[in-house]
Every structure is written in C-alpha cells, then in structure tokens.
Amino acid sequence: IPVVPGQISVSADGTVSVNGAITGKIKLVDFKPGAALESAGKNYYTAPKDAEIPAAKAELREGMLESSNVNPIASAVDLITVQRYSDLMQRALSLFDSQFNKIATEDLPRIG
C-alpha cells in the first residue's frame, strides 16, 4: 500500500486512507479448518490460495493493541493440574514396575 506523507487512518473493514483519500485496503481473511499454514520466516505465515475465506467477524481497529486470546490464570491452573496428574501417573507406573519386578524375581522362580 503506497503511503504518502499525511494523516493515515484505517477503517474497520481495512480501508487505508491518507488525508481522507483512499490509498489501499488490507485484506481480512479467515482460513478453512485444517489449512496447512507454513512458516515464511520470523512471524510470517503463508497458506494455500484455496485455504482463505472472507473473514466474517474480523475487523481492524486503528491504534489498538491486540490482547491475548488466553486467560493466563486459567492456563497456569491447567498447567499445574496437568503437572500433578503427570506426577501421579509417574508414581503409579513406578509402583507397578516395582511390584512387577518383585513378582518376577521372587514369585516366578517358585512356580517353575
């Protein structure tokens, strides 16, 4: 989009204006579920041409900062929960391994 010196504004539909004159439009798209996005370096991604569909609920807001789509507190709680389940599973497998080895070394020789 060519930008000449002046007051730049961006509307919610992606239209870019300089001093009130339209200079271009930012394309807003969504991607089909399962679209294979490929890294194009740094923070850029590309998608196959047939993967894009017009964005239904997207809009641009000039001068705004994008916020995270994740609740950090809920994510931290989920991470702690998963870590505890992992620890419990590790203990259960360790106990099973110990009992299995005990049976293999003590009880199986008596059977044979």
N, CA, C and O of each residue as an XYZ file, in Angstrom:
448
protein
N       0.865     -1.171      0.000
C       0.000      0.000      0.000
C       0.907      1.228      0.000
O       1.682      1.420      0.936
N       0.820      2.048     -1.024
C       1.638      3.268     -1.039
C       1.116      4.279     -0.024
O      -0.072      4.601      0.000
N       2.009      4.763      0.796
C       1.609      5.735      1.815
C       2.413      7.013      1.598
O       3.643      7.010      1.645
N       1.691      8.099      1.360
C       2.328      9.411      1.199
C       2.263     10.134      2.527
O       1.456      9.769      3.382
N       3.085     11.145      2.724
C       3.032     11.878      3.992
C       1.639     12.457      4.241
O       0.995     12.978      3.331
N       1.199     12.358      5.468
C      -0.104     12.896      5.841
C      -0.732     12.090      6.957
O      -0.106     11.193      7.521
N      -1.971     12.415      7.270
C      -2.728     11.757      8.326
C      -3.243     10.414      7.824
O      -4.085     10.361      6.927
N      -2.733      9.325      8.406
C      -3.133      7.977      7.993
C      -4.255      7.493      8.896
O      -4.213      7.673     10.113
N      -5.261      6.876      8.281
C      -6.336      6.265      9.065
C      -6.692      4.919      8.438
O      -6.583      4.721      7.228
N      -7.120      4.003      9.304
C      -7.520      2.670      8.870
C      -8.918      2.414      9.398
O      -9.158      2.534     10.599
N      -9.849      2.060      8.508
C     -11.227      1.803      8.938
C     -11.375      0.341      9.355
O     -10.471     -0.466      9.141
N     -12.502      0.011      9.943
C     -12.745     -1.335     10.466
C     -12.742     -2.397      9.374
O     -12.453     -3.560      9.655
N     -13.058     -2.023      8.131
C     -13.060     -3.008      7.047
C     -11.695     -3.142      6.368
O     -11.551     -3.912      5.418
N     -10.682     -2.391      6.852
C      -9.337     -2.497      6.316
C      -8.962     -1.432      5.310
O      -7.861     -1.470      4.762
N      -9.850     -0.478      5.049
C      -9.546      0.590      4.094
C      -8.537      1.550      4.704
O      -8.735      2.064      5.806
N      -7.440      1.788      3.963
C      -6.383      2.687      4.410
C      -6.533      4.003      3.661
O      -6.611      4.024      2.433
N      -6.573      5.110      4.420
C      -6.711      6.444      3.828
C      -5.587      7.335      4.312
O      -5.122      7.214      5.445
N      -5.154      8.239      3.434
C      -4.180      9.262      3.792
C      -4.802     10.607      3.450
O      -5.141     10.872      2.296
N      -4.947     11.453      4.465
C      -5.603     12.760      4.308
C      -6.990     12.623      3.696
O      -7.404     13.469      2.904
N      -7.711     11.564      4.055
C      -9.076     11.357      3.574
C      -9.173     10.669      2.232
O     -10.275     10.302      1.824
N      -8.070     10.477      1.527
C      -8.087      9.809      0.221
C      -7.707      8.333      0.401
O      -6.714      8.012      1.053
N      -8.502      7.456     -0.180
C      -8.248      6.015     -0.063
C      -6.994      5.660     -0.852
O      -6.868      5.994     -2.030
N      -6.059      4.969     -0.172
C      -4.816      4.560     -0.835
C      -4.705      3.050     -0.974
O      -3.845      2.568     -1.711
N      -5.536      2.305     -0.301
C      -5.491      0.848     -0.410
C      -6.409      0.189      0.585
O      -7.123      0.857      1.333
N      -6.386     -1.122      0.588
C      -7.234     -1.877      1.511
C      -6.476     -3.102      1.990
O      -5.862     -3.814      1.196
N      -6.522     -3.341      3.296
C      -5.929     -4.526      3.899
C      -6.947     -5.652      3.800
O      -8.100     -5.496      4.203
N      -6.520     -6.772      3.269
C      -7.415     -7.913      3.071
C      -7.572     -8.672      4.386
O      -6.583     -9.098      4.982
N      -8.807     -8.839      4.834
C      -9.109     -9.581      6.057
C      -9.682    -10.945      5.673
O     -10.724    -11.029      5.024
N      -8.992    -12.011      6.080
C      -9.442    -13.358      5.738
C      -9.349    -14.284      6.940
O      -8.604    -14.033      7.887
N     -10.115    -15.347      6.878
C     -10.004    -16.477      7.790
C      -9.457    -17.631      6.964
O      -9.336    -17.522      5.744
N      -9.132    -18.720      7.613
C      -8.655    -19.891      6.904
C      -9.563    -21.067      7.193
O     -10.097    -21.200      8.294
N      -9.732    -21.912      6.202
C     -10.550    -23.106      6.372
C      -9.950    -23.970      7.481
O      -8.731    -23.993      7.651
N     -10.787    -24.679      8.235
C     -10.256    -25.568      9.277
C      -9.282    -26.578      8.674
O      -9.545    -27.173      7.629
N      -8.164    -26.755      9.352
C      -7.160    -27.704      8.898
C      -6.248    -27.180      7.812
O      -5.450    -27.936      7.258
N      -6.353    -25.882      7.492
C      -5.482    -25.315      6.460
C      -4.032    -25.398      6.916
O      -3.714    -25.083      8.063
N      -3.166    -25.819      6.024
C      -1.748    -26.002      6.351
C      -1.006    -24.676      6.195
O      -0.579    -24.323      5.096
N      -0.856    -23.949      7.295
C      -0.091    -22.710      7.265
C       1.385    -23.061      7.351
O       1.778    -23.926      8.134
N       2.201    -22.390      6.548
C       3.637    -22.649      6.534
C       4.390    -21.407      6.963
O       4.019    -20.288      6.610
N       5.450    -21.612      7.728
C       6.267    -20.501      8.189
C       6.974    -19.865      7.001
O       7.557    -20.554      6.164
N       6.912    -18.530      6.943
C       7.584    -17.779      5.876
C       8.687    -16.923      6.482
O       9.132    -15.953      5.868
N       9.125    -17.277      7.678
C      10.192    -16.532      8.340
C       9.657    -15.608      9.402
O       8.594    -15.006      9.250
N      10.404    -15.503     10.478
C      10.060    -14.674     11.633
C       8.614    -14.913     12.044
O       8.268    -16.033     12.418
N       7.761    -13.896     11.987
C       6.362    -14.027     12.418
C       5.387    -14.076     11.246
O       4.211    -13.749     11.406
N       5.866    -14.483     10.070
C       5.029    -14.508      8.879
C       4.664    -15.937      8.510
O       5.467    -16.858      8.661
N       3.440    -16.108      8.025
C       2.968    -17.418      7.602
C       2.277    -17.282      6.254
O       1.738    -16.225      5.925
N       2.296    -18.357      5.479
C       1.581    -18.394      4.205
C       0.629    -19.572      4.232
O       0.817    -20.535      4.975
N      -0.399    -19.474      3.402
C      -1.377    -20.551      3.294
C      -1.672    -20.783      1.819
O      -1.501    -19.877      1.004
N      -2.108    -21.972      1.473
C      -2.506    -22.215      0.086
C      -3.623    -21.254     -0.317
O      -4.436    -20.858      0.518
N      -3.661    -20.881     -1.593
C      -4.647    -19.895     -2.054
C      -6.086    -20.347     -1.830
O      -6.957    -19.517     -1.570
N      -6.347    -21.633     -1.927
C      -7.712    -22.120     -1.735
C      -8.110    -22.224     -0.268
O      -9.246    -22.588      0.036
N      -7.192    -21.909      0.650
C      -7.468    -22.053      2.089
C      -8.132    -20.816      2.683
O      -8.717    -20.894      3.763
N      -8.052    -19.675      1.999
C      -8.602    -18.456      2.601
C     -10.069    -18.269      2.235
O     -10.506    -18.557      1.120
N     -10.808    -17.774      3.224
C     -12.223    -17.430      3.040
C     -12.430    -16.033      3.625
O     -11.697    -15.637      4.531
N     -13.403    -15.287      3.129
C     -13.621    -13.941      3.665
C     -13.897    -13.982      5.169
O     -14.651    -14.827      5.650
N     -13.280    -13.067      5.891
C     -13.458    -13.007      7.349
C     -14.864    -12.523      7.670
O     -15.295    -11.472      7.195
N     -15.570    -13.295      8.475
C     -16.951    -12.960      8.807
C     -17.037    -11.999      9.989
O     -17.844    -11.069      9.969
N     -16.221    -12.208     11.012
C     -16.342    -11.415     12.231
C     -15.101    -10.585     12.529
O     -14.978    -10.039     13.625
N     -14.185    -10.480     11.582
C     -12.940     -9.743     11.826
C     -13.112     -8.268     11.499
O     -13.845     -7.894     10.583
N     -12.424     -7.449     12.261
C     -12.394     -6.021     11.965
C     -11.083     -5.452     12.485
O     -10.505     -5.955     13.448
N     -10.631     -4.404     11.834
C      -9.417     -3.720     12.265
C      -9.802     -2.545     13.146
O     -10.845     -1.918     12.959
N      -8.943     -2.265     14.105
C      -9.152     -1.089     14.945
C      -7.852     -0.331     15.018
O      -6.851     -0.835     15.527
N      -7.871      0.848     14.520
C      -6.681      1.685     14.480
C      -6.264      2.100     15.881
O      -7.095      2.513     16.689
N      -4.967      1.988     16.163
C      -4.414      2.441     17.432
C      -4.655      1.513     18.606
O      -4.375      1.884     19.746
N      -5.163      0.322     18.362
C      -5.448     -0.619     19.443
C      -4.339     -1.657     19.542
O      -3.656     -1.946     18.559
N      -4.168     -2.207     20.718
C      -3.234     -3.298     20.924
C      -4.028     -4.592     21.017
O      -5.077     -4.648     21.660
N      -3.518     -5.622     20.372
C      -4.191     -6.914     20.411
C      -3.897     -7.584     21.742
O      -2.755     -7.611     22.201
N      -4.936     -8.119     22.348
C      -4.731     -8.819     23.612
C      -4.636    -10.312     23.345
O      -4.960    -10.792     22.259
N      -4.192    -11.018     24.341
C      -4.040    -12.459     24.221
C      -5.412    -13.120     24.177
O      -6.375    -12.620     24.758
N      -5.488    -14.246     23.483
C      -6.738    -14.997     23.461
C      -6.725    -16.107     24.506
O      -7.511    -17.051     24.437
N      -5.812    -15.976     25.483
C      -5.673    -16.973     26.544
C      -5.775    -16.271     27.898
O      -5.192    -15.206     28.101
N      -6.506    -16.869     28.803
C      -6.576    -16.359     30.165
C      -5.361    -16.904     30.911
O      -5.285    -18.110     31.146
N      -4.406    -16.051     31.291
C      -3.168    -16.554     31.901
C      -3.382    -17.280     33.218
O      -2.665    -18.236     33.513
N      -4.345    -16.853     34.013
C      -4.591    -17.500     35.305
C      -5.158    -18.902     35.093
O      -4.703    -19.861     35.716
N      -6.147    -19.018     34.216
C      -6.727    -20.337     33.937
C      -5.686    -21.262     33.310
O      -5.661    -22.457     33.604
N      -4.834    -20.721     32.456
C      -3.790    -21.540     31.832
C      -2.780    -22.024     32.858
O      -2.325    -23.166     32.785
N      -2.424    -21.175     33.810
C      -1.488    -21.579     34.866
C      -2.105    -22.678     35.738
O      -1.424    -23.638     36.099
N      -3.385    -22.541     36.075
C      -4.068    -23.564     36.862
C      -4.131    -24.883     36.085
O      -3.900    -25.953     36.648
N      -4.447    -24.798     34.783
C      -4.485    -26.009     33.955
C      -3.117    -26.671     33.886
O      -3.012    -27.896     33.945
N      -2.071    -25.866     33.760
C      -0.714    -26.407     33.700
C      -0.339    -27.120     35.002
O       0.253    -28.199     34.971
N      -0.681    -26.525     36.134
C      -0.411    -27.157     37.434
C      -1.196    -28.462     37.565
O      -0.666    -29.455     38.064
N      -2.449    -28.465     37.123
C      -3.275    -29.668     37.181
C      -2.673    -30.785     36.343
O      -2.587    -31.927     36.794
N      -2.258    -30.458     35.127
C      -1.657    -31.464     34.255
C      -0.347    -31.979     34.854
O      -0.046    -33.169     34.768
N       0.419    -31.086     35.454
C       1.682    -31.496     36.076
C       1.416    -32.456     37.237
O       2.142    -33.436     37.403
N       0.399    -32.192     38.028
C       0.063    -33.091     39.146
C      -0.410    -34.450     38.647
O      -0.039    -35.483     39.205
N      -1.232    -34.451     37.590
C      -1.669    -35.729     37.009
C      -0.470    -36.504     36.479
O      -0.401    -37.725     36.620
N       0.464    -35.799     35.877
C       1.665    -36.439     35.364
C       2.480    -37.056     36.503
O       2.958    -38.184     36.385
N       2.635    -36.322     37.594
C       3.355    -36.856     38.755
C       2.660    -38.089     39.318
O       3.318    -39.074     39.655
N       1.329    -38.041     39.422
C       0.581    -39.197     39.931
C       0.737    -40.404     39.012
O       0.891    -41.532     39.480
N       0.697    -40.161     37.703
C       0.852    -41.254     36.754
C       2.261    -41.848     36.846
O       2.436    -43.063     36.754
N       3.255    -40.988     37.027
C       4.630    -41.463     37.167
C       4.774    -42.325     38.426
O       5.434    -43.364     38.392
N       4.168    -41.905     39.519
C       4.223    -42.697     40.758
C       3.525    -44.043     40.586
O       4.021    -45.071     41.047
N       2.367    -44.028     39.917
C       1.632    -45.275     39.705
C       2.432    -46.230     38.835
O       2.489    -47.425     39.124
N       3.046    -45.727     37.783
C       3.857    -46.590     36.924
C       5.086    -47.106     37.654
O       5.489    -48.253     37.459
N       5.682    -46.272     38.491
C       6.844    -46.700     39.275
C       6.443    -47.800     40.248
O       7.170    -48.781     40.403
N       5.303    -47.650     40.902
C       4.808    -48.673     41.826
C       4.513    -49.969     41.082
O       4.862    -51.054     41.548
N       3.871    -49.853     39.925
C       3.585    -51.040     39.111
C       4.884    -51.736     38.709
O       4.983    -52.961     38.778
N       5.879    -50.954     38.289
C       7.171    -51.516     37.885
C       7.829    -52.234     39.061
O       8.369    -53.327     38.897
N       7.785    -51.622     40.250
C       8.377    -52.249     41.445
C       7.688    -53.566     41.772
O       8.351    -54.565     42.051
N       6.354    -53.571     41.737
C       5.600    -54.794     42.047
C       5.853    -55.861     40.986
O       5.987    -57.042     41.306
N       5.918    -55.448     39.741
C       6.167    -56.396     38.654
C       7.548    -57.036     38.806
O       7.705    -58.245     38.633
N       8.543    -56.211     39.132
C       9.894    -56.746     39.335
C       9.950    -57.671     40.540
O      10.659    -58.677     40.513
N       9.212    -57.346     41.597
C       9.185    -58.190     42.790
C       8.589    -59.554     42.457
O       9.113    -60.594     42.857
N       7.499    -59.527     41.725
C       6.854    -60.788     41.338
C       7.797    -61.597     40.450
O       7.926    -62.811     40.604
N       8.456    -60.902     39.516
C       9.351    -61.592     38.575
C      10.543    -62.211     39.290
O      11.000    -63.290     38.913
N      11.053    -61.536     40.322
C      12.247    -62.057     40.987
C      11.929    -62.998     42.143
O      12.740    -63.875     42.441
N      10.793    -62.854     42.801
C      10.512    -63.666     43.986
C       9.502    -64.778     43.718
O       9.713    -65.914     44.143
N       8.431    -64.478     43.036
C       7.359    -65.453     42.908
C       7.519    -66.378     41.695
O       7.219    -67.567     41.803
N       7.968    -65.885     40.577
C       8.098    -66.726     39.388
C       9.081    -67.871     39.555
O       8.807    -68.965     39.061
N      10.228    -67.680     40.234
C      11.127    -68.839     40.406
C      10.481    -69.990     41.194
O      10.834    -71.148     40.975
N       9.561    -69.699     42.088
C       8.896    -70.754     42.875
C       7.931    -71.564     42.016
O       7.704    -72.746     42.274
N       7.364    -70.924     40.993
C       6.386    -71.610     40.139
C       7.101    -72.616     39.257
O       6.603    -73.725     39.065
N       8.256    -72.258     38.714
C       8.978    -73.101     37.759
C       9.655    -74.200     38.435
O      10.314    -75.013     37.786
